[in-house]
Amino acid sequence: MPNKEDLEKYAKQIQEMILEQARKEYSEVVIEHWQYPRNFRATEQPDGYGKVKGVCGDTMEMFIKVKNGKISECSFLTDGCATTIACGSIATELTLTKTFIEALAFVSGETILKKLGGLPEASIHCAFLAAETLRRALADSLYQQKYSWKKQYRKT
Ligand code: FES
């Protein structure tokens, strides 16, 4: 029976093998955002919320808060793959401190792909899922501004 030290060593070796394999397909930026995702959480009482199911069946949720005309908080959740996590993470970073218009204009699937240093063909849709989820959250924030009285009836 292996002892605790052996198991830890074995787990570390497996992690290294996974990372080595990932480095063949993904940039260091993708791997870094996957391992240490930014803003990976729900936000209580967001000013804007979006939830989108991608073509692959994975879902992303995005939450924004707006203060003085700028996005003061932007967070996400996903049940998707490592690439989806990296895309959501960088999308929230790109969105923070931007105005509504700047976020809408700047944070696209193409921008996310560029900032991540590209993705393999099979993962490109993950970037567009993140961008679409953000767009829904931004659109929702406009709706909530217009119909602020409805906020008390919302669950999210
Ligand atoms: Fe489906 Fe990433 S969003 S694999």
Backbone and ligand atoms as CSV (ligand in chain L), in Angstrom:
chain,resi,resn,atom,element,x,y,z
A,1,MET,N,N,0.848,-1.193,0.000
A,1,MET,CA,C,0.000,0.000,0.000
A,1,MET,C,C,0.892,1.255,0.000
A,2,PRO,N,N,0.695,2.166,-0.990
A,2,PRO,CA,C,1.543,3.364,-1.040
A,2,PRO,C,C,1.256,4.298,0.141
A,3,ASN,N,N,2.317,4.941,0.612
A,3,ASN,CA,C,2.110,5.891,1.707
A,3,ASN,C,C,1.701,7.269,1.162
A,4,LYS,N,N,1.418,8.199,2.073
A,4,LYS,CA,C,0.923,9.531,1.688
A,4,LYS,C,C,1.913,10.275,0.791
A,5,GLU,N,N,3.199,10.172,1.128
A,5,GLU,CA,C,4.237,10.848,0.349
A,5,GLU,C,C,4.273,10.334,-1.083
A,6,ASP,N,N,4.191,9.000,-1.232
A,6,ASP,CA,C,4.189,8.400,-2.577
A,6,ASP,C,C,2.984,8.885,-3.379
A,7,LEU,N,N,1.821,8.926,-2.709
A,7,LEU,CA,C,0.594,9.366,-3.406
A,7,LEU,C,C,0.721,10.813,-3.861
A,8,GLU,N,N,1.286,11.669,-2.989
A,8,GLU,CA,C,1.467,13.084,-3.356
A,8,GLU,C,C,2.429,13.229,-4.526
A,9,LYS,N,N,3.487,12.436,-4.495
A,9,LYS,CA,C,4.479,12.463,-5.582
A,9,LYS,C,C,3.830,12.023,-6.901
A,10,TYR,N,N,3.032,10.974,-6.798
A,10,TYR,CA,C,2.345,10.439,-7.975
A,10,TYR,C,C,1.357,11.465,-8.537
A,11,ALA,N,N,0.598,12.127,-7.636
A,11,ALA,CA,C,-0.368,13.150,-8.060
A,11,ALA,C,C,0.346,14.306,-8.752
A,12,LYS,N,N,1.521,14.697,-8.234
A,12,LYS,CA,C,2.289,15.788,-8.824
A,12,LYS,C,C,2.781,15.405,-10.221
A,13,GLN,N,N,3.223,14.152,-10.352
A,13,GLN,CA,C,3.687,13.674,-11.664
A,13,GLN,C,C,2.548,13.710,-12.686
A,14,ILE,N,N,1.358,13.300,-12.253
A,14,ILE,CA,C,0.205,13.308,-13.163
A,14,ILE,C,C,-0.129,14.740,-13.566
A,15,GLN,N,N,-0.115,15.669,-12.591
A,15,GLN,CA,C,-0.371,17.079,-12.893
A,15,GLN,C,C,0.620,17.601,-13.920
A,16,GLU,N,N,1.897,17.261,-13.735
A,16,GLU,CA,C,2.936,17.697,-14.666
A,16,GLU,C,C,2.686,17.148,-16.068
A,17,MET,N,N,2.278,15.873,-16.123
A,17,MET,CA,C,1.989,15.255,-17.431
A,17,MET,C,C,0.828,15.969,-18.127
A,18,ILE,N,N,-0.210,16.313,-17.348
A,18,ILE,CA,C,-1.370,17.016,-17.916
A,18,ILE,C,C,-0.944,18.391,-18.438
A,19,LEU,N,N,-0.127,19.088,-17.630
A,19,LEU,CA,C,0.338,20.420,-18.051
A,19,LEU,C,C,1.215,20.337,-19.296
A,20,GLU,N,N,2.075,19.337,-19.326
A,20,GLU,CA,C,2.962,19.159,-20.475
A,20,GLU,C,C,2.138,18.938,-21.746
A,21,GLN,N,N,1.101,18.129,-21.619
A,21,GLN,CA,C,0.219,17.876,-22.753
A,21,GLN,C,C,-0.528,19.152,-23.158
A,22,ALA,N,N,-1.016,19.895,-22.145
A,22,ALA,CA,C,-1.769,21.134,-22.411
A,22,ALA,C,C,-0.897,22.157,-23.126
A,23,ARG,N,N,0.388,22.221,-22.768
A,23,ARG,CA,C,1.304,23.205,-23.372
A,23,ARG,C,C,1.502,22.952,-24.869
A,24,LYS,N,N,1.239,21.741,-25.308
A,24,LYS,CA,C,1.361,21.438,-26.742
A,24,LYS,C,C,0.217,22.074,-27.534
A,25,GLU,N,N,-0.917,22.295,-26.858
A,25,GLU,CA,C,-2.094,22.814,-27.568
A,25,GLU,C,C,-2.459,24.246,-27.204
A,26,TYR,N,N,-2.123,24.661,-25.958
A,26,TYR,CA,C,-2.595,25.954,-25.465
A,26,TYR,C,C,-1.438,26.868,-25.093
A,27,SER,N,N,-1.711,28.181,-25.197
A,27,SER,CA,C,-0.694,29.169,-24.811
A,27,SER,C,C,-0.542,29.190,-23.286
A,28,GLU,N,N,0.520,29.795,-22.831
A,28,GLU,CA,C,0.741,29.934,-21.381
A,28,GLU,C,C,-0.357,30.784,-20.753
A,29,VAL,N,N,-0.874,31.750,-21.517
A,29,VAL,CA,C,-1.948,32.623,-20.985
A,29,VAL,C,C,-3.186,31.779,-20.697
A,30,VAL,N,N,-3.536,30.890,-21.612
A,30,VAL,CA,C,-4.705,30.017,-21.418
A,30,VAL,C,C,-4.492,29.154,-20.175
A,31,ILE,N,N,-3.329,28.555,-20.088
A,31,ILE,CA,C,-3.053,27.640,-18.969
A,31,ILE,C,C,-3.081,28.389,-17.640
A,32,GLU,N,N,-2.541,29.602,-17.644
A,32,GLU,CA,C,-2.514,30.398,-16.413
A,32,GLU,C,C,-3.936,30.778,-15.968
A,33,HIS,N,N,-4.763,31.197,-16.916
A,33,HIS,CA,C,-6.158,31.571,-16.573
A,33,HIS,C,C,-6.984,30.337,-16.189
A,34,TRP,N,N,-6.644,29.214,-16.764
A,34,TRP,CA,C,-7.346,27.972,-16.415
A,34,TRP,C,C,-6.985,27.548,-14.981
A,35,GLN,N,N,-5.695,27.639,-14.667
A,35,GLN,CA,C,-5.264,27.221,-13.328
A,35,GLN,C,C,-5.647,28.206,-12.228
A,36,TYR,N,N,-5.626,29.499,-12.586
A,36,TYR,CA,C,-5.932,30.542,-11.592
A,36,TYR,C,C,-6.994,31.491,-12.145
A,37,PRO,N,N,-8.216,30.997,-12.328
A,37,PRO,CA,C,-9.237,31.847,-12.951
A,37,PRO,C,C,-9.560,33.084,-12.099
A,38,ARG,N,N,-9.694,34.230,-12.791
A,38,ARG,CA,C,-10.057,35.481,-12.115
A,38,ARG,C,C,-11.578,35.570,-12.044
A,39,ASN,N,N,-12.054,36.097,-10.948
A,39,ASN,CA,C,-13.485,36.429,-10.805
A,39,ASN,C,C,-14.423,35.238,-11.033
A,40,PHE,N,N,-13.994,34.083,-10.596
A,40,PHE,CA,C,-14.787,32.848,-10.777
A,40,PHE,C,C,-15.703,32.682,-9.569
A,41,ARG,N,N,-16.836,33.349,-9.638
A,41,ARG,CA,C,-17.795,33.324,-8.525
A,41,ARG,C,C,-19.094,33.991,-8.987
A,42,ALA,N,N,-20.131,33.762,-8.201
A,42,ALA,CA,C,-21.376,34.491,-8.446
A,42,ALA,C,C,-21.272,35.833,-7.740
A,43,THR,N,N,-22.010,36.821,-8.205
A,43,THR,CA,C,-22.080,38.118,-7.535
A,43,THR,C,C,-23.506,38.325,-7.048
A,44,GLU,N,N,-23.635,38.682,-5.804
A,44,GLU,CA,C,-24.965,38.923,-5.221
A,44,GLU,C,C,-25.590,40.174,-5.831
A,45,GLN,N,N,-26.864,40.116,-6.107
A,45,GLN,CA,C,-27.630,41.251,-6.621
A,45,GLN,C,C,-26.905,42.012,-7.737
A,46,PRO,N,N,-26.616,41.332,-8.822
A,46,PRO,CA,C,-25.914,42.013,-9.917
A,46,PRO,C,C,-26.822,43.030,-10.611
A,47,ASP,N,N,-26.185,44.009,-11.251
A,47,ASP,CA,C,-26.950,44.972,-12.059
A,47,ASP,C,C,-27.239,44.381,-13.431
A,48,GLY,N,N,-26.478,43.348,-13.796
A,48,GLY,CA,C,-26.714,42.666,-15.065
A,48,GLY,C,C,-26.327,41.208,-14.938
A,49,TYR,N,N,-27.138,40.348,-15.536
A,49,TYR,CA,C,-26.879,38.902,-15.437
A,49,TYR,C,C,-27.158,38.259,-16.797
A,50,GLY,N,N,-26.258,37.370,-17.205
A,50,GLY,CA,C,-26.467,36.644,-18.454
A,50,GLY,C,C,-26.138,35.181,-18.258
A,51,LYS,N,N,-26.908,34.324,-18.915
A,51,LYS,CA,C,-26.636,32.887,-18.865
A,51,LYS,C,C,-26.844,32.337,-20.276
A,52,VAL,N,N,-25.821,31.648,-20.774
A,52,VAL,CA,C,-25.900,31.128,-22.139
A,52,VAL,C,C,-25.411,29.688,-22.159
A,53,LYS,N,N,-26.117,28.867,-22.916
A,53,LYS,CA,C,-25.680,27.482,-23.136
A,53,LYS,C,C,-25.008,27.450,-24.506
A,54,GLY,N,N,-23.780,26.991,-24.550
A,54,GLY,CA,C,-23.041,26.967,-25.807
A,54,GLY,C,C,-23.452,25.809,-26.705
A,55,VAL,N,N,-22.908,25.814,-27.907
A,55,VAL,CA,C,-23.236,24.772,-28.882
A,55,VAL,C,C,-22.850,23.372,-28.382
A,56,CYS,N,N,-21.890,23.324,-27.461
A,56,CYS,CA,C,-21.397,22.043,-26.942
A,56,CYS,C,C,-22.199,21.564,-25.732
A,57,GLY,N,N,-23.118,22.427,-25.253
A,57,GLY,CA,C,-23.914,22.055,-24.083
A,57,GLY,C,C,-23.395,22.645,-22.782
A,58,ASP,N,N,-22.206,23.252,-22.820
A,58,ASP,CA,C,-21.670,23.897,-21.611
A,58,ASP,C,C,-22.391,25.217,-21.374
A,59,THR,N,N,-22.479,25.574,-20.113
A,59,THR,CA,C,-23.186,26.806,-19.752
A,59,THR,C,C,-22.242,27.792,-19.081
A,60,MET,N,N,-22.456,29.069,-19.384
A,60,MET,CA,C,-21.714,30.117,-18.671
A,60,MET,C,C,-22.706,31.133,-18.129
A,61,GLU,N,N,-22.410,31.631,-16.944
A,61,GLU,CA,C,-23.193,32.712,-16.341
A,61,GLU,C,C,-22.243,33.873,-16.086
A,62,MET,N,N,-22.744,35.092,-16.291
A,62,MET,CA,C,-21.916,36.257,-16.009
A,62,MET,C,C,-22.719,37.280,-15.219
A,63,PHE,N,N,-22.036,37.927,-14.303
A,63,PHE,CA,C,-22.661,38.878,-13.385
A,63,PHE,C,C,-21.885,40.190,-13.462
A,64,ILE,N,N,-22.593,41.297,-13.619
A,64,ILE,CA,C,-21.879,42.588,-13.606
A,64,ILE,C,C,-22.534,43.550,-12.625
A,65,LYS,N,N,-21.696,44.412,-12.110
A,65,LYS,CA,C,-22.187,45.532,-11.300
A,65,LYS,C,C,-21.640,46.795,-11.934
A,66,VAL,N,N,-22.454,47.832,-11.933
A,66,VAL,CA,C,-22.069,49.098,-12.569
A,66,VAL,C,C,-22.039,50.188,-11.503
A,67,LYS,N,N,-20.938,50.936,-11.511
A,67,LYS,CA,C,-20.809,52.045,-10.563
A,67,LYS,C,C,-20.244,53.249,-11.307
A,68,ASN,N,N,-20.888,54.378,-11.154
A,68,ASN,CA,C,-20.469,55.614,-11.836
A,68,ASN,C,C,-20.247,55.401,-13.330
A,69,GLY,N,N,-21.121,54.637,-13.943
A,69,GLY,CA,C,-21.060,54.445,-15.399
A,69,GLY,C,C,-20.026,53.429,-15.859
A,70,LYS,N,N,-19.309,52.806,-14.920
A,70,LYS,CA,C,-18.292,51.810,-15.318
A,70,LYS,C,C,-18.602,50.462,-14.685
A,71,ILE,N,N,-18.096,49.407,-15.311
A,71,ILE,CA,C,-18.296,48.057,-14.781
A,71,ILE,C,C,-17.355,47.910,-13.581
A,72,SER,N,N,-17.929,47.865,-12.400
A,72,SER,CA,C,-17.105,47.807,-11.187
A,72,SER,C,C,-16.862,46.367,-10.735
A,73,GLU,N,N,-17.735,45.473,-11.151
A,73,GLU,CA,C,-17.557,44.051,-10.837
A,73,GLU,C,C,-17.991,43.233,-12.029
A,74,CYS,N,N,-17.256,42.183,-12.312
A,74,CYS,CA,C,-17.637,41.283,-13.402
A,74,CYS,C,C,-17.145,39.896,-12.994
A,75,SER,N,N,-18.065,38.973,-12.818
A,75,SER,CA,C,-17.673,37.633,-12.404
A,75,SER,C,C,-18.402,36.602,-13.258
A,76,PHE,N,N,-17.945,35.371,-13.177
A,76,PHE,CA,C,-18.564,34.337,-14.015
A,76,PHE,C,C,-18.549,32.991,-13.311
A,77,LEU,N,N,-19.408,32.119,-13.794
A,77,LEU,CA,C,-19.425,30.710,-13.396
A,77,LEU,C,C,-19.595,29.894,-14.668
A,78,THR,N,N,-19.059,28.719,-14.673
A,78,THR,CA,C,-19.287,27.829,-15.815
A,78,THR,C,C,-19.169,26.371,-15.383
A,79,ASP,N,N,-19.893,25.515,-16.091
A,79,ASP,CA,C,-19.732,24.079,-15.875
A,79,ASP,C,C,-18.894,23.495,-17.017
A,80,GLY,N,N,-18.261,24.396,-17.768
A,80,GLY,CA,C,-17.522,23.982,-18.964
A,80,GLY,C,C,-16.095,23.544,-18.693
A,81,CYS,N,N,-15.384,23.352,-19.790
A,81,CYS,CA,C,-14.021,22.817,-19.762
A,81,CYS,C,C,-13.000,23.869,-19.328
A,82,ALA,N,N,-11.744,23.455,-19.295
A,82,ALA,CA,C,-10.651,24.354,-18.910
A,82,ALA,C,C,-10.592,25.578,-19.825
A,83,THR,N,N,-10.819,25.381,-21.104
A,83,THR,CA,C,-10.765,26.500,-22.043
A,83,THR,C,C,-11.887,27.490,-21.763
A,84,THR,N,N,-13.046,26.982,-21.422
A,84,THR,CA,C,-14.178,27.860,-21.104
A,84,THR,C,C,-13.858,28.689,-19.871
A,85,ILE,N,N,-13.226,28.063,-18.905
A,85,ILE,CA,C,-12.828,28.789,-17.691
A,85,ILE,C,C,-11.842,29.908,-18.058
A,86,ALA,N,N,-10.864,29.587,-18.895
A,86,ALA,CA,C,-9.882,30.599,-19.300
A,86,ALA,C,C,-10.572,31.746,-20.050
A,87,CYS,N,N,-11.536,31.416,-20.917
A,87,CYS,CA,C,-12.243,32.458,-21.692
A,87,CYS,C,C,-13.087,33.341,-20.776
A,88,GLY,N,N,-13.799,32.730,-19.834
A,88,GLY,CA,C,-14.602,33.518,-18.901
A,88,GLY,C,C,-13.714,34.407,-18.050
A,89,SER,N,N,-12.600,33.853,-17.608
A,89,SER,CA,C,-11.677,34.590,-16.751
A,89,SER,C,C,-11.135,35.832,-17.462
A,90,ILE,N,N,-10.661,35.657,-18.673
A,90,ILE,CA,C,-10.069,36.812,-19.376
A,90,ILE,C,C,-11.157,37.804,-19.793
A,91,ALA,N,N,-12.353,37.302,-20.090
A,91,ALA,CA,C,-13.461,38.205,-20.459
A,91,ALA,C,C,-13.800,39.128,-19.288
A,92,THR,N,N,-13.779,38.585,-18.062
A,92,THR,CA,C,-14.094,39.442,-16.909
A,92,THR,C,C,-12.981,40.473,-16.701
A,93,GLU,N,N,-11.740,40.072,-16.907
A,93,GLU,CA,C,-10.621,41.017,-16.759
A,93,GLU,C,C,-10.720,42.139,-17.779
A,94,LEU,N,N,-11.064,41.773,-19.007
A,94,LEU,CA,C,-11.152,42.773,-20.073
A,94,LEU,C,C,-12.311,43.740,-19.846
A,95,THR,N,N,-13.335,43.275,-19.156
A,95,THR,CA,C,-14.546,44.074,-18.970
A,95,THR,C,C,-14.429,45.078,-17.816
A,96,LEU,N,N,-13.723,44.674,-16.778
A,96,LEU,CA,C,-13.637,45.514,-15.576
A,96,LEU,C,C,-13.133,46.916,-15.890
A,97,THR,N,N,-13.748,47.895,-15.257
A,97,THR,CA,C,-13.450,49.342,-15.368
A,97,THR,C,C,-13.836,49.959,-16.717
A,98,LYS,N,N,-14.408,49.163,-17.605
A,98,LYS,CA,C,-14.857,49.740,-18.880
A,98,LYS,C,C,-16.266,50.311,-18.715
A,99,THR,N,N,-16.614,51.248,-19.577
A,99,THR,CA,C,-17.994,51.710,-19.610
A,99,THR,C,C,-18.814,50.657,-20.344
A,100,PHE,N,N,-20.115,50.795,-20.282
A,100,PHE,CA,C,-21.003,49.874,-20.983
A,100,PHE,C,C,-20.636,49.789,-22.473
A,101,ILE,N,N,-20.503,50.941,-23.106
A,101,ILE,CA,C,-20.218,50.989,-24.552
A,101,ILE,C,C,-18.847,50.390,-24.849
A,102,GLU,N,N,-17.862,50.727,-24.035
A,102,GLU,CA,C,-16.509,50.184,-24.258
A,102,GLU,C,C,-16.521,48.658,-24.151
A,103,ALA,N,N,-17.208,48.135,-23.133
A,103,ALA,CA,C,-17.267,46.675,-22.946
A,103,ALA,C,C,-17.977,46.020,-24.127
A,104,LEU,N,N,-19.073,46.634,-24.540
A,104,LEU,CA,C,-19.841,46.080,-25.659
A,104,LEU,C,C,-19.011,46.063,-26.946
A,105,ALA,N,N,-18.265,47.139,-27.166
A,105,ALA,CA,C,-17.487,47.266,-28.405
A,105,ALA,C,C,-16.208,46.434,-28.374
A,106,PHE,N,N,-15.600,46.334,-27.202
A,106,PHE,CA,C,-14.252,45.770,-27.125
A,106,PHE,C,C,-14.207,44.271,-26.834
A,107,VAL,N,N,-15.106,43.791,-25.971
A,107,VAL,CA,C,-14.986,42.404,-25.514
A,107,VAL,C,C,-15.791,41.474,-26.432
A,108,SER,N,N,-15.126,41.045,-27.474
A,108,SER,CA,C,-15.756,40.142,-28.446
A,108,SER,C,C,-15.057,38.776,-28.390
A,109,GLY,N,N,-15.616,37.817,-29.097
A,109,GLY,CA,C,-14.964,36.513,-29.201
A,109,GLY,C,C,-13.566,36.641,-29.783
A,110,GLU,N,N,-13.433,37.536,-30.771
A,110,GLU,CA,C,-12.129,37.741,-31.426
A,110,GLU,C,C,-11.110,38.323,-30.445
A,111,THR,N,N,-11.555,39.296,-29.634
A,111,THR,CA,C,-10.637,39.915,-28.658
A,111,THR,C,C,-10.185,38.879,-27.636
A,112,ILE,N,N,-11.127,38.071,-27.173
A,112,ILE,CA,C,-10.783,37.041,-26.185
A,112,ILE,C,C,-9.762,36.077,-26.783
A,113,LEU,N,N,-9.993,35.658,-28.011
A,113,LEU,CA,C,-9.050,34.746,-28.679
A,113,LEU,C,C,-7.668,35.374,-28.787
A,114,LYS,N,N,-7.651,36.651,-29.185
A,114,LYS,CA,C,-6.368,37.346,-29.358
A,114,LYS,C,C,-5.630,37.450,-28.024
A,115,LYS,N,N,-6.342,37.852,-26.972
A,115,LYS,CA,C,-5.706,38.026,-25.656
A,115,LYS,C,C,-5.205,36.699,-25.082
A,116,LEU,N,N,-5.866,35.604,-25.470
A,116,LEU,CA,C,-5.436,34.286,-24.973
A,116,LEU,C,C,-4.305,33.691,-25.816
A,117,GLY,N,N,-3.967,34.371,-26.892
A,117,GLY,CA,C,-2.924,33.836,-27.771
A,117,GLY,C,C,-3.444,32.719,-28.663
A,118,GLY,N,N,-4.757,32.770,-28.942
A,118,GLY,CA,C,-5.374,31.775,-29.831
A,118,GLY,C,C,-5.814,30.526,-29.084
A,119,LEU,N,N,-6.666,29.763,-29.765
A,119,LEU,CA,C,-7.148,28.481,-29.226
A,119,LEU,C,C,-7.202,27.469,-30.353
A,120,PRO,N,N,-7.115,26.185,-30.041
A,120,PRO,CA,C,-7.289,25.173,-31.086
A,120,PRO,C,C,-8.696,25.299,-31.689
A,121,GLU,N,N,-8.816,24.915,-32.925
A,121,GLU,CA,C,-10.084,25.023,-33.662
A,121,GLU,C,C,-11.295,24.540,-32.841
A,122,ALA,N,N,-11.132,23.396,-32.192
A,122,ALA,CA,C,-12.258,22.791,-31.464
A,122,ALA,C,C,-12.682,23.589,-30.237
A,123,SER,N,N,-11.850,24.540,-29.811
A,123,SER,CA,C,-12.158,25.302,-28.590
A,123,SER,C,C,-12.556,26.749,-28.869
A,124,ILE,N,N,-12.544,27.138,-30.140
A,124,ILE,CA,C,-12.824,28.540,-30.470
A,124,ILE,C,C,-14.211,28.967,-29.970
A,125,HIS,N,N,-15.166,28.051,-30.013
A,125,HIS,CA,C,-16.524,28.415,-29.580
A,125,HIS,C,C,-16.574,28.839,-28.116
A,126,CYS,N,N,-15.611,28.405,-27.313
A,126,CYS,CA,C,-15.587,28.774,-25.884
A,126,CYS,C,C,-15.448,30.297,-25.743
A,127,ALA,N,N,-14.623,30.906,-26.602
A,127,ALA,CA,C,-14.426,32.361,-26.556
A,127,ALA,C,C,-15.721,33.082,-26.920
A,128,PHE,N,N,-16.429,32.556,-27.897
A,128,PHE,CA,C,-17.677,33.204,-28.323
A,128,PHE,C,C,-18.790,32.996,-27.296
A,129,LEU,N,N,-18.716,31.881,-26.571
A,129,LEU,CA,C,-19.674,31.669,-25.479
A,129,LEU,C,C,-19.463,32.734,-24.394
A,130,ALA,N,N,-18.215,32.991,-24.046
A,130,ALA,CA,C,-17.922,34.004,-23.019
A,130,ALA,C,C,-18.382,35.387,-23.484
A,131,ALA,N,N,-18.097,35.722,-24.737
A,131,ALA,CA,C,-18.483,37.043,-25.262
A,131,ALA,C,C,-20.001,37.189,-25.304
A,132,GLU,N,N,-20.691,36.149,-25.723
A,132,GLU,CA,C,-22.154,36.206,-25.796
A,132,GLU,C,C,-22.770,36.321,-24.394
A,133,THR,N,N,-22.193,35.625,-23.440
A,133,THR,CA,C,-22.700,35.702,-22.063
A,133,THR,C,C,-22.527,37.115,-21.520
A,134,LEU,N,N,-21.380,37.709,-21.818
A,134,LEU,CA,C,-21.157,39.090,-21.377
A,134,LEU,C,C,-22.173,40.031,-22.025
A,135,ARG,N,N,-22.392,39.865,-23.322
A,135,ARG,CA,C,-23.373,40.718,-24.028
A,135,ARG,C,C,-24.752,40.620,-23.377
A,136,ARG,N,N,-25.136,39.403,-22.994
A,136,ARG,CA,C,-26.446,39.225,-22.330
A,136,ARG,C,C,-26.469,39.944,-20.982
A,137,ALA,N,N,-25.369,39.860,-20.247
A,137,ALA,CA,C,-25.315,40.547,-18.945
A,137,ALA,C,C,-25.389,42.062,-19.146
A,138,LEU,N,N,-24.713,42.559,-20.182
A,138,LEU,CA,C,-24.757,44.000,-20.467
A,138,LEU,C,C,-26.172,44.419,-20.873
A,139,ALA,N,N,-26.788,43.616,-21.729
A,139,ALA,CA,C,-28.157,43.925,-22.168
A,139,ALA,C,C,-29.100,43.906,-20.968
A,140,ASP,N,N,-28.897,42.942,-20.080
A,140,ASP,CA,C,-29.738,42.844,-18.889
A,140,ASP,C,C,-29.563,44.068,-17.988
A,141,SER,N,N,-28.333,44.589,-17.926
A,141,SER,CA,C,-28.112,45.771,-17.073
A,141,SER,C,C,-28.893,46.966,-17.626
A,142,LEU,N,N,-28.988,47.077,-18.934
A,142,LEU,CA,C,-29.795,48.147,-19.543
A,142,LEU,C,C,-31.262,47.972,-19.177
A,143,TYR,N,N,-31.717,46.734,-19.284
A,143,TYR,CA,C,-33.109,46.413,-18.956
A,143,TYR,C,C,-33.399,46.740,-17.494
A,144,GLN,N,N,-32.465,46.359,-16.620
A,144,GLN,CA,C,-32.668,46.616,-15.185
A,144,GLN,C,C,-32.670,48.107,-14.865
A,145,GLN,N,N,-31.859,48.861,-15.627
A,145,GLN,CA,C,-31.853,50.325,-15.432
A,145,GLN,C,C,-33.217,50.894,-15.782
A,146,LYS,N,N,-33.759,50.410,-16.902
A,146,LYS,CA,C,-35.025,50.931,-17.397
A,146,LYS,C,C,-36.192,50.507,-16.508
A,147,TYR,N,N,-36.124,49.273,-16.034
A,147,TYR,CA,C,-37.225,48.761,-15.213
A,147,TYR,C,C,-36.704,48.394,-13.820
A,148,SER,N,N,-36.097,49.340,-13.152
A,148,SER,CA,C,-35.450,49.063,-11.866
A,148,SER,C,C,-36.439,48.537,-10.812
A,149,TRP,N,N,-37.717,48.911,-10.933
A,149,TRP,CA,C,-38.710,48.441,-9.959
A,149,TRP,C,C,-38.882,46.924,-10.009
A,150,LYS,N,N,-38.508,46.296,-11.157
A,150,LYS,CA,C,-38.674,44.839,-11.270
A,150,LYS,C,C,-37.596,44.061,-10.506
A,151,LYS,N,N,-36.532,44.777,-10.113
A,151,LYS,CA,C,-35.386,44.119,-9.468
A,151,LYS,C,C,-35.807,43.330,-8.216
A,152,GLN,N,N,-36.761,43.877,-7.467
A,152,GLN,CA,C,-37.163,43.202,-6.225
A,152,GLN,C,C,-37.815,41.846,-6.473
A,153,TYR,N,N,-38.267,41.597,-7.710
A,153,TYR,CA,C,-38.928,40.327,-8.001
A,153,TYR,C,C,-37.983,39.297,-8.607
A,154,ARG,N,N,-36.722,39.709,-8.828
A,154,ARG,CA,C,-35.781,38.798,-9.486
A,154,ARG,C,C,-35.156,37.824,-8.508
A,155,LYS,N,N,-34.800,36.656,-9.032
A,155,LYS,CA,C,-34.124,35.661,-8.197
A,155,LYS,C,C,-32.619,35.820,-8.291
A,156,THR,N,N,-32.100,36.324,-9.422
A,156,THR,CA,C,-30.660,36.471,-9.610
A,156,THR,C,C,-30.222,37.898,-9.411
L,1,FES,FE1,FE,-17.914,23.974,-24.777
L,1,FES,FE2,FE,-15.686,25.065,-23.917
L,1,FES,S1,S,-17.631,25.982,-24.073
L,1,FES,S2,S,-15.968,23.058,-24.729
